[in-house]
């Protein structure tokens, strides 16, 4: 029976079938857009409808994987999405029409960041996916009460080599308290990032305030805000004639302050008694 006869028979004698549901199509893979593949990562590569190509592939020290049909392919430094597209292009050229490919990281081996300074558990943290600053701080035990609200991220510049030294690094400064309250967006970390949480700078306030003592100096803190931190003026206090003992370049001097002036690290602020 020829092909045409087969088609005619199928059309003539088959009873009408109930409408079939559309064939389910694999959902687009959820890819971590910022993660860059590195040496010793183990990739799980799925080529739909091609089980012989689906499997786990270890990235070697030079950033290559050995893939059936295609040989050695450079994937080091590429994102998962870029690797998917590269494999799709290469396979579609000579082997598979419109291949559907998914690339995941089965095991992370290559990348890490460092959290140091005023945190409970300073450590080198292995990057396992999309690592964010908040997540890294949590893994380091969170900042101590003595920590400054502003931390820094030293990140190697693109194209630079030799690690994030002063000449090769850019420094990103983040207020982690604003991060926790959602005032600023979380930061996605990169391999080799060094997060440093410094010790908070402080100032001292004394005299006719309700709760004198040592306080953490937040960036841009004014004298008026410093008095508020100390509980405000007492009934006998005045906001006139406020002075601070301040050390600059190793020399200590006394300076007069207005309420709008900025407090400096190490200031000892004196609030006077008002005159009746």
DORO-213765 format. One line per field, with one value per residue: x, y negated, z of N, C-alpha, C in turn; residue number from 1; residue in three letters. Coordinates in steps of 0.1 Angstrom, whole numbers, plus 2048, in hexadecimal, padded with zeros to 3 digits. Example, Ala and Ser with C-alpha at 12.3 -4.5 7.8 and 13.67 -1.06 7.14 Angstrom:
<sites>
nu	[884, 880]
nv	[839, 816]
nw	[84E, 847]
cau	[87B, 889]
cav	[82D, 80B]
caw	[84E, 847]
cu	[884, 881]
cv	[821, 800]
cw	[84E, 84F]
num	[1, 2]
residuo	[ALA, SER]
</sites>
This chain:
<sites>
nu	[809, 806, 812, 7FF, 7E7, 7E6, 7E2, 7C9, 7B8, 7BA, 7AD, 794, 789, 78E, 77E, 771, 786, 786, 78D, 7AF, 7C4, 7DB, 7FD, 813, 82C, 84E, 855, 866, 888, 891, 8A8, 8C6, 8CF, 8E7, 8FB, 91B, 92A, 944, 965, 965, 94A, 92C, 918, 8F6, 8E9, 8CE, 8C1, 8A5, 892, 8A8, 8B7, 8D0, 8E2, 8DD, 8E8, 901, 91B, 93C, 94E, 96D, 98F, 996, 97F, 96E, 957, 952, 93E, 927, 927, 92E, 947, 962, 956, 957, 94C, 951, 94D, 937, 913, 8F7, 8E2, 8EF, 8FF, 8EB, 8E1, 8F7, 8FC, 8E4, 8E6, 8FD, 8F5, 8DF, 8E9, 8F5, 8EA, 8D1, 8B0, 8A3, 8AA, 8A1, 8AD, 8B9, 8CD, 8DB, 8EA, 8F8, 909, 91B, 93C, 950, 94F, 951, 94B, 957, 950, 957, 963, 94E, 93B, 929, 933, 94C, 956, 960, 94A, 93A, 92D, 90D, 8FA, 8E4, 8F1, 8EB, 8F0, 8E3, 8DE, 8F8, 901, 8F0, 8F9, 912, 90C, 900, 904, 916, 90C, 91E, 924, 929, 910, 914, 923, 93D, 942, 95B, 963, 970, 97B, 96D, 980, 997, 9B4, 9C2, 9B5, 9A0, 9B0, 9BB, 9BF, 9B1, 997, 975, 961, 944, 92C, 915, 8F8, 8F0, 8DB, 8C7, 8C3, 8B8, 8A0, 894, 897, 8AB, 8B4, 8BC, 8DD, 8EC, 905, 927, 93F, 95C, 958, 95E, 951, 951, 94A, 94C, 957, 942, 943, 944, 935, 935, 91F, 917, 90D, 8F0, 8DC, 8C4, 8CC, 8EA, 909, 91B, 917, 90D, 91A, 908, 909, 90A, 8FD, 8EE, 8F3, 8DC, 8CE, 8DE, 8DA, 8C0, 8C3, 8CE, 8B9, 8AE, 8AE, 8B2, 89C, 8AB, 8BD, 8CC, 8CC, 8DE, 8FF, 90C, 928, 944, 95E, 977, 98C, 9A4, 9BB, 9CC, 9CC, 9BB, 99E, 986, 966, 94B, 929, 90D, 8EA, 8E5, 8FE, 915, 91C, 93C, 951, 95C, 957, 951, 936, 929, 90F, 900, 8F4, 8D6, 8D1, 8C0]
nv	[80C, 7EB, 7CA, 7B6, 7C5, 7CE, 7B6, 7AF, 7C4, 7C0, 7A8, 7AF, 7C4, 7C1, 7B8, 799, 789, 77F, 75D, 756, 74E, 733, 73B, 73C, 725, 722, 70D, 6ED, 6ED, 6E4, 6CE, 6C4, 6A4, 696, 6A7, 6B4, 6CD, 6E3, 6F2, 714, 715, 728, 72F, 734, 73F, 73E, 74B, 74A, 765, 772, 787, 793, 77E, 771, 76B, 76A, 752, 74A, 72D, 725, 71B, 707, 6FC, 70A, 721, 743, 74D, 763, 768, 74D, 749, 739, 71D, 6FB, 6EE, 6E1, 6C5, 6BD, 6B7, 6CB, 6C9, 6BE, 6D4, 6E8, 6DC, 6DD, 6F8, 700, 6F2, 6FE, 719, 718, 710, 726, 73E, 742, 738, 71A, 71D, 723, 717, 71A, 70C, 713, 70D, 727, 72C, 716, 709, 6F7, 6DC, 6C0, 6A9, 690, 688, 670, 65F, 64D, 663, 680, 698, 698, 6A3, 6B7, 6BC, 6D4, 6CF, 6D8, 6D7, 6BC, 6A6, 68E, 66E, 66B, 685, 68F, 681, 68B, 6A6, 6A2, 69D, 685, 660, 652, 641, 62D, 625, 610, 5FF, 5FD, 610, 61F, 62B, 63B, 63F, 650, 63F, 641, 654, 650, 65F, 674, 672, 660, 647, 626, 617, 626, 628, 61F, 60C, 611, 601, 607, 601, 616, 618, 609, 61A, 631, 626, 622, 60A, 607, 61A, 63D, 64C, 65E, 674, 67B, 693, 694, 67C, 666, 65F, 647, 63E, 623, 618, 604, 5E1, 5C9, 5B1, 59B, 58E, 575, 564, 54F, 561, 57C, 597, 59C, 5A7, 5C0, 5C3, 5D3, 5C6, 5BC, 5B8, 596, 58C, 573, 558, 552, 56A, 57B, 572, 579, 595, 598, 596, 57D, 55A, 552, 543, 52E, 52A, 51B, 513, 501, 4F5, 50D, 523, 535, 54C, 553, 567, 562, 56B, 574, 560, 551, 53E, 524, 51F, 50B, 513, 514, 51D, 529, 532, 54C, 569, 576, 593, 59E, 587, 574, 569, 54C, 542, 525, 515, 503, 4E0, 4CE]
nw	[800, 7F7, 802, 7FD, 7FC, 816, 824, 81A, 823, 83F, 841, 838, 847, 863, 881, 88C, 8A3, 8C5, 8CD, 8D3, 8EF, 8EE, 8E7, 902, 907, 910, 92B, 929, 935, 956, 95B, 96B, 967, 96C, 974, 96E, 95D, 969, 96D, 976, 97D, 97B, 961, 958, 93C, 927, 90B, 8FA, 8EE, 8E6, 8F3, 8F4, 8F4, 90B, 92C, 947, 949, 950, 956, 94A, 955, 944, 93D, 92A, 91D, 913, 8F9, 8EA, 8C7, 8C2, 8CE, 8E0, 8F3, 8FA, 918, 930, 943, 936, 938, 943, 932, 91B, 915, 90F, 8F7, 8E7, 8E4, 8D8, 8BF, 8B4, 8B2, 8A2, 88A, 87C, 885, 894, 88F, 89A, 8B7, 8D9, 8F7, 918, 932, 951, 971, 980, 995, 9A8, 9A7, 9A2, 9AA, 9C1, 9DD, 9F4, A16, A2D, A4B, A62, A68, A74, A6D, A5B, A3B, A1E, A05, 9F2, 9D1, 9C8, 9B2, 9AB, 9BE, 9D6, 9E6, 9FF, A05, A07, A1D, A31, A31, A3C, A56, A5B, A60, A7C, A9B, A9D, A84, A68, A55, A3B, A21, A0D, 9EC, 9DB, 9BA, 99F, 982, 961, 94A, 958, 969, 982, 99A, 9B1, 9B7, 9C1, 9AA, 997, 99E, 9A2, 9BA, 9CB, 9DE, 9F8, A0B, A23, A35, A29, A15, A21, A29, A11, A04, 9F1, 9D4, 9D5, 9D0, 9B6, 9B9, 9AD, 9A1, 9B5, 9C2, 9DE, 9FC, A14, A35, A47, A68, A7B, A7B, A96, AAD, AC9, AE0, AF8, B17, B19, B11, B0E, B0D, B0D, AFD, AEA, AC7, AA8, A8A, A70, A4C, A42, A59, A6C, A84, A91, A8D, A9C, AB6, AB9, AB8, AD1, AE1, AE2, AEE, B11, B2A, B31, B1E, B00, ADD, AD4, AD1, ACE, ACF, AC3, ACA, AB6, AA2, A8A, A71, A85, A97, AB2, AB7, AC0, AB3, AA8, AA3, A8D, A8B, A73, A6A, A61, A73, A7C, A7B, A9A, AA8, AC5, AD3, AE3, AF6, B01, B20, B21, B26, B3F]
cau	[800, 80E, 810, 7F3, 7DC, 7E6, 7DC, 7BA, 7B2, 7BA, 7A3, 787, 783, 78F, 773, 776, 78B, 783, 798, 7BA, 7CA, 7E8, 809, 81B, 83A, 856, 856, 874, 88F, 893, 8B7, 8CB, 8D5, 8F4, 905, 924, 930, 952, 96C, 960, 93C, 926, 90C, 8EC, 8E4, 8C3, 8BD, 898, 890, 8B5, 8BC, 8DE, 8EA, 8DA, 8F1, 909, 928, 945, 956, 97B, 996, 997, 971, 968, 950, 952, 930, 925, 926, 934, 955, 964, 94F, 95A, 940, 955, 94A, 929, 907, 8F0, 8DA, 8F8, 903, 8E0, 8E0, 903, 8FA, 8D9, 8EB, 906, 8EE, 8D5, 8F0, 8F8, 8E6, 8C4, 8A8, 89D, 8AB, 89D, 8B8, 8B9, 8D9, 8DA, 8F6, 8F5, 912, 924, 949, 95A, 94F, 94F, 94D, 95C, 94A, 960, 960, 945, 930, 92B, 93B, 953, 959, 95F, 93D, 939, 921, 905, 8EF, 8E3, 8F5, 8E8, 8F7, 8DC, 8E0, 906, 902, 8E9, 902, 91D, 907, 8FB, 90D, 915, 907, 929, 927, 924, 904, 919, 92D, 942, 945, 966, 961, 97A, 976, 96D, 98C, 9A3, 9B9, 9CA, 9AD, 99A, 9B9, 9B6, 9BF, 9A9, 98A, 96B, 95C, 936, 929, 907, 8F3, 8E9, 8CF, 8BD, 8C1, 8AF, 892, 88E, 899, 8B3, 8B3, 8C7, 8E8, 8F0, 914, 92F, 94B, 968, 954, 962, 948, 957, 941, 955, 953, 93B, 949, 93C, 937, 931, 917, 916, 907, 8E2, 8D3, 8BE, 8D4, 8F7, 911, 921, 90D, 912, 919, 903, 90E, 901, 8F6, 8EF, 8F4, 8CE, 8CA, 8E6, 8D3, 8B4, 8C7, 8D1, 8AC, 8AA, 8B3, 8AB, 895, 8B5, 8C6, 8CA, 8D2, 8E7, 90C, 911, 936, 94A, 96C, 97A, 99A, 9A7, 9C9, 9D4, 9CB, 9AE, 99A, 978, 95F, 93D, 920, 8FF, 8E2, 8E6, 90B, 916, 925, 947, 956, 964, 952, 94B, 92D, 926, 902, 900, 8E8, 8D0, 8D1, 8B3]
cav	[800, 7DF, 7C0, 7AF, 7CE, 7CE, 7AA, 7B0, 7CD, 7BA, 79E, 7B4, 7CE, 7BD, 7B0, 78C, 78A, 773, 753, 759, 743, 730, 742, 734, 721, 71F, 6FF, 6E8, 6EF, 6D9, 6CD, 6B9, 69D, 690, 6B1, 6B7, 6DA, 6E3, 6FF, 71F, 715, 733, 72B, 73E, 73A, 746, 749, 750, 76E, 777, 78D, 796, 772, 76C, 770, 761, 74F, 743, 722, 727, 710, 6FD, 6F7, 711, 72E, 74C, 750, 76C, 762, 740, 748, 72F, 711, 6F2, 6E9, 6DA, 6B6, 6BA, 6B9, 6D7, 6C5, 6BD, 6E2, 6EE, 6D7, 6E1, 706, 700, 6EE, 708, 725, 715, 70E, 732, 74B, 742, 72D, 713, 724, 71D, 71B, 714, 70E, 710, 711, 733, 72B, 70A, 70C, 6EE, 6CD, 6BD, 69B, 68F, 67E, 66D, 653, 64D, 66C, 68A, 6A4, 695, 6AF, 6B8, 6C2, 6D9, 6CB, 6E3, 6D1, 6AE, 6A1, 680, 668, 66E, 694, 691, 67C, 695, 6B2, 69D, 69B, 677, 657, 650, 634, 623, 623, 605, 602, 5FD, 61A, 61D, 637, 639, 648, 64F, 639, 64A, 654, 64F, 66C, 673, 671, 652, 63E, 618, 613, 62F, 62A, 614, 60D, 60D, 5FE, 60A, 600, 623, 616, 605, 627, 639, 620, 621, 5FD, 609, 628, 647, 64C, 66B, 675, 682, 69B, 68C, 670, 665, 657, 643, 637, 61D, 614, 5F7, 5D5, 5C5, 5A4, 59A, 581, 573, 557, 54E, 56A, 586, 5A4, 59A, 5B3, 5C3, 5C7, 5D6, 5BB, 5BF, 5AE, 58A, 589, 565, 556, 553, 578, 581, 56F, 582, 5A3, 598, 594, 56F, 552, 552, 536, 523, 52A, 511, 516, 4F7, 4F6, 51B, 524, 543, 54E, 55A, 56A, 561, 56C, 576, 554, 550, 530, 523, 518, 508, 51A, 511, 529, 52F, 537, 55B, 56F, 57D, 59E, 59B, 57B, 574, 55D, 547, 53A, 51C, 512, 4F6, 4D5, 4CA]
caw	[800, 7F6, 80C, 7FB, 801, 825, 829, 817, 82D, 84C, 841, 835, 851, 871, 886, 891, 8B1, 8CE, 8CD, 8DC, 8F5, 8E8, 8ED, 90B, 903, 91B, 92E, 928, 941, 95F, 95B, 974, 95C, 96F, 978, 964, 95E, 96C, 96E, 97F, 97E, 974, 95A, 954, 92F, 922, 8FD, 8F9, 8E2, 8E2, 900, 8F3, 8F7, 918, 936, 94F, 943, 959, 94F, 94E, 95B, 93A, 93A, 91F, 91F, 907, 8F6, 8DE, 8B9, 8C1, 8D3, 8EB, 8F1, 905, 920, 93B, 943, 930, 941, 93F, 926, 910, 911, 908, 8EA, 8DF, 8E0, 8CE, 8B2, 8AE, 8AE, 897, 87D, 874, 88B, 899, 88B, 8A5, 8C4, 8E6, 900, 925, 939, 95F, 978, 98A, 9A0, 9A7, 9AC, 99E, 9AE, 9D0, 9E1, A02, A1E, A38, A53, A6E, A67, A7F, A68, A4F, A34, A10, A02, 9E4, 9CA, 9C4, 9AB, 9AC, 9CB, 9D8, 9F1, A0B, A07, A0C, A2B, A39, A33, A44, A63, A5C, A66, A8B, A9F, A9C, A76, A61, A4C, A2D, A1E, 9FF, 9E3, 9D2, 9AF, 994, 976, 955, 942, 960, 96D, 98E, 9A6, 9B4, 9BE, 9C0, 99C, 98F, 9A4, 9A5, 9C7, 9CC, 9EC, 9FA, A19, A25, A3C, A1F, A0D, A29, A2A, A04, 9FE, 9E5, 9CF, 9D8, 9C6, 9B2, 9BB, 9A3, 9A6, 9B9, 9CA, 9EC, A04, A21, A3E, A51, A75, A7B, A81, AA1, AB3, AD7, AE4, B07, B1B, B1D, B09, B16, B0D, B07, AFB, ADD, ABD, A9B, A81, A63, A42, A41, A65, A70, A92, A96, A8E, AA7, AC2, AB9, ABC, ADF, AE9, AE2, AF9, B1E, B2C, B34, B12, AF5, AD1, AD1, AD6, ACE, ACB, AC2, ACB, AA9, A9E, A7C, A6E, A91, AA0, AB8, AB8, AC3, AA8, AAA, A9A, A8A, A8B, A65, A67, A61, A7D, A77, A83, AA6, AAE, AD3, AD2, AF0, AF5, B0C, B27, B1D, B30, B43]
cu	[809, 80A, 803, 7E7, 7DB, 7DF, 7CD, 7B3, 7B0, 7AF, 795, 781, 785, 783, 779, 77A, 787, 78F, 7A2, 7BF, 7D7, 7F3, 810, 829, 842, 857, 865, 87B, 891, 8A3, 8BB, 8D4, 8E3, 8FF, 90E, 92B, 93F, 958, 966, 952, 937, 919, 903, 8E6, 8DA, 8C0, 8B0, 897, 89E, 8BC, 8CB, 8E7, 8E8, 8E3, 8F8, 917, 930, 94D, 964, 982, 997, 989, 96A, 961, 952, 944, 92F, 922, 92D, 943, 956, 95E, 953, 94D, 944, 953, 93D, 91E, 900, 8E8, 8E3, 8FC, 8F8, 8DF, 8EB, 901, 8EF, 8DE, 8F4, 8FF, 8E5, 8DC, 8F2, 8F1, 8D7, 8BC, 8A1, 89E, 8A7, 8A6, 8B6, 8C7, 8D7, 8E8, 8F2, 8FD, 91B, 931, 952, 95B, 94C, 951, 952, 954, 953, 95C, 957, 939, 933, 933, 942, 958, 95A, 953, 93D, 92C, 91A, 8F9, 8F0, 8E5, 8F3, 8F0, 8F0, 8DE, 8EE, 907, 8FB, 8F2, 90E, 918, 901, 905, 90B, 910, 911, 92C, 922, 919, 909, 924, 932, 944, 950, 964, 96B, 974, 977, 97A, 999, 9A7, 9C0, 9C2, 9A9, 9A4, 9B4, 9B5, 9B6, 99A, 982, 965, 94D, 933, 919, 904, 8EB, 8DC, 8C4, 8BA, 8B7, 8A1, 88C, 890, 8A2, 8B2, 8BF, 8D1, 8EB, 900, 91A, 93A, 956, 965, 959, 959, 94F, 94D, 94A, 94F, 94D, 943, 93F, 93E, 932, 92A, 915, 910, 8F8, 8D9, 8CF, 8C6, 8E1, 8FF, 917, 917, 914, 910, 914, 907, 904, 8FA, 8F8, 8F0, 8E6, 8CA, 8D2, 8DF, 8C7, 8B7, 8CA, 8C5, 8A8, 8B0, 8AB, 8A4, 89F, 8BF, 8C3, 8D1, 8DB, 8F5, 911, 91F, 93A, 959, 96F, 988, 99C, 9B6, 9D1, 9D3, 9BC, 9AA, 98B, 971, 951, 935, 913, 8F7, 8E3, 8F4, 90C, 920, 930, 94B, 95F, 961, 94E, 943, 929, 919, 901, 8F3, 8E3, 8D0, 8C3, 8B1]
cv	[7F4, 7D5, 7B9, 7B7, 7CE, 7C2, 7AA, 7B9, 7C7, 7AF, 7A3, 7BC, 7CA, 7B5, 7A3, 78D, 77D, 76A, 756, 74C, 740, 737, 738, 731, 71D, 711, 6FA, 6E9, 6E3, 6D8, 6C1, 6B0, 698, 69A, 6B4, 6C4, 6DA, 6F1, 708, 71E, 722, 72F, 736, 738, 744, 742, 751, 758, 773, 77C, 790, 78A, 76D, 773, 765, 75F, 746, 739, 724, 71A, 704, 6F7, 6FD, 71D, 736, 751, 759, 764, 755, 73F, 73F, 722, 708, 6EC, 6E1, 6CB, 6B3, 6BD, 6C6, 6D4, 6C4, 6CB, 6E9, 6E9, 6DC, 6F0, 708, 6FD, 6F8, 715, 723, 714, 71B, 73F, 74B, 736, 727, 71A, 71C, 721, 713, 717, 70A, 713, 71B, 731, 71F, 70D, 700, 6E0, 6CB, 6AE, 69B, 684, 67C, 661, 656, 656, 678, 695, 6A0, 6A2, 6AD, 6C1, 6C7, 6D4, 6D7, 6DD, 6C2, 6A9, 692, 67B, 66C, 67D, 696, 68C, 686, 6A1, 6AE, 69A, 68D, 66D, 656, 643, 629, 620, 616, 608, 602, 607, 618, 62B, 634, 644, 645, 649, 643, 649, 653, 65D, 669, 671, 662, 64A, 630, 613, 61A, 62F, 61D, 617, 608, 60C, 5FF, 608, 60D, 622, 611, 611, 62F, 633, 61E, 613, 5FD, 618, 631, 647, 65A, 66B, 67D, 689, 691, 67F, 671, 65B, 654, 63A, 630, 61A, 606, 5EC, 5D0, 5B6, 5A4, 58D, 581, 566, 559, 555, 575, 593, 5A2, 5A7, 5B4, 5C8, 5CA, 5CA, 5C0, 5B5, 5A3, 586, 57A, 564, 557, 561, 57F, 57E, 577, 590, 5A3, 595, 586, 567, 554, 544, 52B, 522, 51F, 516, 50B, 4F9, 504, 51B, 533, 542, 558, 55B, 56A, 561, 56C, 56A, 553, 541, 530, 51A, 516, 50E, 514, 51E, 531, 534, 546, 55F, 577, 589, 59A, 58E, 57D, 567, 559, 53E, 532, 51B, 504, 4EC, 4D1, 4BB]
cw	[800, 801, 80A, 7FF, 80F, 82A, 826, 820, 83A, 84C, 840, 841, 85F, 876, 88C, 8A0, 8B8, 8CD, 8D8, 8E2, 8EE, 8EF, 8F6, 906, 90F, 91E, 92D, 935, 949, 960, 964, 96A, 95F, 972, 96C, 966, 960, 96C, 979, 982, 976, 96E, 957, 947, 92A, 914, 8FB, 8EC, 8DD, 8EE, 900, 8F5, 905, 923, 93E, 949, 94C, 951, 954, 952, 951, 936, 92E, 924, 912, 905, 8EA, 8D2, 8B8, 8C6, 8DF, 8E9, 8FD, 90B, 92C, 939, 93D, 93A, 93C, 932, 91A, 90B, 90A, 8F9, 8E1, 8DB, 8D6, 8C0, 8AC, 8AA, 8A3, 889, 875, 879, 88E, 895, 898, 8B2, 8D0, 8F1, 90D, 92C, 947, 965, 982, 996, 99E, 9AE, 9AB, 9A5, 9BC, 9D2, 9F0, A09, A2B, A40, A5F, A6B, A71, A7A, A5B, A48, A25, A0D, 9F4, 9DE, 9C5, 9BD, 9AC, 9BA, 9CC, 9E4, 9FE, A0F, A0D, A1A, A35, A3C, A3B, A53, A66, A63, A76, A8E, A9E, A8D, A71, A58, A3E, A2B, A10, 9F9, 9DA, 9C7, 9A4, 988, 96A, 94D, 94B, 965, 97A, 99B, 9A8, 9BC, 9BB, 9B2, 993, 993, 9A3, 9B2, 9C7, 9DB, 9EE, A09, A1B, A2D, A33, A16, A14, A2A, A1C, 9FD, 9F2, 9E1, 9D3, 9CD, 9C3, 9B2, 9AF, 9A9, 9A9, 9C1, 9D8, 9F3, A11, A28, A48, A5E, A75, A81, A8C, AA5, AC1, AD9, AF3, B0A, B1D, B12, B12, B18, B06, B06, AED, AD3, AB0, A92, A73, A59, A42, A4D, A69, A7F, A98, A97, A99, AB4, AC4, ABD, ACB, AE7, AE9, AEE, B06, B1F, B2E, B28, B08, AE9, ACC, AD7, AD7, AC9, ACA, AC3, ABF, AA6, A8F, A79, A7B, A9B, AA5, ABA, ABC, AB8, AAC, A9F, A99, A89, A7D, A62, A68, A6C, A76, A80, A8E, AAD, ABC, AD4, AE0, AEE, B02, B14, B23, B29, B33, B42]
num	[1, 2, 3, 4, 5, 6, 7, 8, 9, 10, 11, 12, 13, 14, 15, 16, 17, 18, 19, 20, 21, 22, 23, 24, 25, 26, 27, 28, 29, 30, 31, 32, 33, 34, 35, 36, 37, 38, 39, 40, 41, 42, 43, 44, 45, 46, 47, 48, 49, 50, 51, 52, 53, 54, 55, 56, 57, 58, 59, 60, 61, 62, 63, 64, 65, 66, 67, 68, 69, 70, 71, 72, 73, 74, 75, 76, 77, 78, 79, 80, 81, 82, 83, 84, 85, 86, 87, 88, 89, 90, 91, 92, 93, 94, 95, 96, 97, 98, 99, 100, 101, 102, 103, 104, 105, 106, 107, 108, 109, 110, 111, 112, 113, 114, 115, 116, 117, 118, 119, 120, 121, 122, 123, 124, 125, 126, 127, 128, 129, 130, 131, 132, 133, 134, 135, 136, 137, 138, 139, 140, 141, 142, 143, 144, 145, 146, 147, 148, 149, 150, 151, 152, 153, 154, 155, 156, 157, 158, 159, 160, 161, 162, 163, 164, 165, 166, 167, 168, 169, 170, 171, 172, 173, 174, 175, 176, 177, 178, 179, 180, 181, 182, 183, 184, 185, 186, 187, 188, 189, 190, 191, 192, 193, 194, 195, 196, 197, 198, 199, 200, 201, 202, 203, 204, 205, 206, 207, 208, 209, 210, 211, 212, 213, 214, 215, 216, 217, 218, 219, 220, 221, 222, 223, 224, 225, 226, 227, 228, 229, 230, 231, 232, 233, 234, 235, 236, 237, 238, 239, 240, 241, 242, 243, 244, 245, 246, 247, 248, 249, 250, 251, 252, 253, 254, 255, 256, 257, 258, 259, 260, 261, 262, 263, 264, 265, 266, 267, 268, 269, 270, 271, 272, 273, 274, 275, 276]
residuo	[UNK, UNK, UNK, UNK, UNK, UNK, UNK, UNK, UNK, UNK, UNK, UNK, UNK, UNK, UNK, UNK, UNK, UNK, UNK, UNK, UNK, UNK, UNK, UNK, UNK, UNK, UNK, UNK, UNK, UNK, UNK, UNK, UNK, UNK, UNK, UNK, UNK, UNK, UNK, UNK, UNK, UNK, UNK, UNK, UNK, UNK, UNK, UNK, UNK, UNK, UNK, UNK, UNK, UNK, UNK, UNK, UNK, UNK, UNK, UNK, UNK, UNK, UNK, UNK, UNK, UNK, UNK, UNK, UNK, UNK, UNK, UNK, UNK, UNK, UNK, UNK, UNK, UNK, UNK, UNK, UNK, UNK, UNK, UNK, UNK, UNK, UNK, UNK, UNK, UNK, UNK, UNK, UNK, UNK, UNK, UNK, UNK, UNK, UNK, UNK, UNK, UNK, UNK, UNK, UNK, UNK, UNK, UNK, UNK, UNK, UNK, UNK, UNK, UNK, UNK, UNK, UNK, UNK, UNK, UNK, UNK, UNK, UNK, UNK, UNK, UNK, UNK, UNK, UNK, UNK, UNK, UNK, UNK, UNK, UNK, UNK, UNK, UNK, UNK, UNK, UNK, UNK, UNK, UNK, UNK, UNK, UNK, UNK, UNK, UNK, UNK, UNK, UNK, UNK, UNK, UNK, UNK, UNK, UNK, UNK, UNK, UNK, UNK, UNK, UNK, UNK, UNK, UNK, UNK, UNK, UNK, UNK, UNK, UNK, UNK, UNK, UNK, UNK, UNK, UNK, UNK, UNK, UNK, UNK, UNK, UNK, UNK, UNK, UNK, UNK, UNK, UNK, UNK, UNK, UNK, UNK, UNK, UNK, UNK, UNK, UNK, UNK, UNK, UNK, UNK, UNK, UNK, UNK, UNK, UNK, UNK, UNK, UNK, UNK, UNK, UNK, UNK, UNK, UNK, UNK, UNK, UNK, UNK, UNK, UNK, UNK, UNK, UNK, UNK, UNK, UNK, UNK, UNK, UNK, UNK, UNK, UNK, UNK, UNK, UNK, UNK, UNK, UNK, UNK, UNK, UNK, UNK, UNK, UNK, UNK, UNK, UNK, UNK, UNK, UNK, UNK, UNK, UNK, UNK, UNK, UNK, UNK, UNK, UNK, UNK, UNK, UNK, UNK, UNK, UNK, UNK, UNK, UNK, UNK, UNK, UNK]
</sites>
